[in-house]
């Protein structure tokens, strides 16, 4: 029998060899490891250096930044050699707002400011909000009153009140518990919500004016809905609620007008980046929830639900978006009875939202399929019902898995909004193209397209980076 | 050696009654005429070769699997396709799985409080307190704020047991709780299960841990090809098995 081999001392940890680590290690491994690689590195650096210099010379160093009119960019012979950014400056307002009346453009700014204020707490810590929010609301409200007047300030106060003021309300706990007797609980809540809406409608009609009765009534109803359902929820749940129910109302009345002393602006005047953001924003906001519903539906055990879901998804995925938009603007009115007429933008919005919802449904379904059966079983064995199981266990995991796919769909949707041009809506690209055909600014197409591309890139890159941040934040396992 | 029998009193109150139960997967007859009555406080170990239907049988008790014939009555409630009854039963029956099935996106504490808060409508504060109590009982209170992915297999399974206990179940089902664990972690999980048995919990445990069966069980059930072949007290079962199939099985696992 061989003698046993035993080691009594532990080996010490040694540092890795020099050529493996540090800047020299990196350079050697990646750029200069063989003669062929040295040559390739030199060629690569030369080409990229030349390309970068050419681009910078055209767009930055040689570019014309100030001056009046096209003439300022021309050389003596009349040629346009370098970028002429004064074109962008001269038309900037139009690129941002389309034909939205000059005097009313602050309403668009204001609506996006509201959105920023509503979303801001997502990026803050709960604790901080609780301590400082009173002060912050006061400062913001004062500044907005000074900048935009009393009407919008009131709207802002209302918006701020929804998420922050009501986090600690306990109205829902006073009402009969819905789990003891679901029917009574539901009926009481419904009555309270409808009642609040009606009271809001009547009071607003009497005090503020007829035009304000409808929006205020709806908002009162939605607020009460939040009050009775979201008792135990924290600040973040309120923000989600605010974005889903309150903000669309505020934004709608700001953009369209007709109430709160705001002048009516028809949607055919909307355009530019504003329109792009409206189409993309509604598409993104609406397609995710609808997509989730259809993804769940497609995996349902109920044949009717499954069939409807499959039909919806396959129909919308089967037709090109251009067809959808074209049908919505040209064909749909033919089928509607005389006198019934939807707004063209609204039809486009619905088309875009349903179209991307079908894609979203398939992305989410991919995530659902990746969740092990054991998760369903564990949740079921604990007595969770179907919707609780989905909301608390399955969807949080499934959606996290498919964040890249979801954001991919969002980015695709954002860029597809440019197709609304074919039904006569002037989004950012559309309005830049139109401006480039202006005889006063002939030859500015390149600048226009570069600018458009840059704006789109900022938004898409932003979404991409934010999704990566969210992915990292939601990571809960080992970091390997 | 057996645990103090006085502290593990078996009553005459039936907790689970299975009568003439059959189950098919498509054409495949997985469970054949299962008859089993489990009294309150009883601890039953189910063993048998893989594919014998033991897991399927205990999964029928909380309706993770549907049976097609016969009756199952759990704590006085018959399991039918009535969702209300299923929910009632599931609230009273805890289950521990082979692969733990913890929720990876929630912390250990959140895993424990989820069902009490959403199913039992317990205030969060009370649920947190109860959860910490059970985490202490399975000896890992210090892991409360970690995520399941950061724990070892044995720790995860103990969390899974604590999670089931948080619902204050009357019955605990264990589906091969130690089969996915490394050998050095099996003991820590079995210790927790033995402790639980001492509290008088009604337990059905599918396992091949024969030491555990000897210590804790008051009945051992041997299943093969979808049937209960033999049912006996542990000592008798291990030392004087009656059926040939049991003898063969025991000779294979006891070396």
Interface residues (C-beta under 8 A of the other chain):
Chain A: X177 X179 X232 X372 X374 X375 X377 X378 X379 X380 X381 X382 X383 X384 X385 X388 X392 X393 X396 X397 X400 X474 X476 X477 X478
Chain B: X62 X64 X87 X90 X91 X93 X94 X95 X97 X99 X101 X102 X103 X104 X105 X114 X115 X118 X119 X121 X124 X147 X148 X149 X150 X163 X164 X167
